[in-house]
């Protein structure tokens, strides 16, 4: 039943670019997000040449980085502060004088967003938990979740803190490049009478399956 020919209460609008929610863990505010890429992957190829013919075979799946852009408010959550606090929790330390300093370096277990040590310190030193999965939630016109992309073992690969210019009156933004190991998609809802209902078994919702146990 085509959405452009049927406007009944059982037919939902198609997905729209602006209908999404994203909470960036360790930065802690979805309302500051301006835009975010959806996950993307490429599949490598292996080539076999025989006489005048070339045959291609799919090889490894590689999930590519995505970018997210956030405005940089002052209160209650400062985006730049959140990113710098994430970097500190990930294990980075600035060099200092002396020879007795512990040689900290960034590690994956500390850098991933679901590390429970990620905290956000608001003005007044009020600490807010900052860990969790990186989830892009597509919503409908009533705020219901239509589908979700979950990025596993996500961490910040690149951070750009914008630029100052006397020629611009735009809000300052922070742009992040997010690296992750793999992503999973879940189609969340279906139309049932007048309400959206959860479909139940995620494996029937288009979610990628896990490896079998044996």
FENFEN-V299244 format. One line per field, one symbol per residue. burial: + if it has 24 or more other C-alpha atoms within 12 Angstrom, else -. A space follows every 50 residues. Layout:
burial=???
This chain:
burial=-----------+------++++++++++++-++++++++----------- --------------++++++++----+++++++++++++++--------- ---------++++++-++++++-----+-+++++++++++---+++++++ +++++++-+++----------++++++++++++++++++----------- --------------
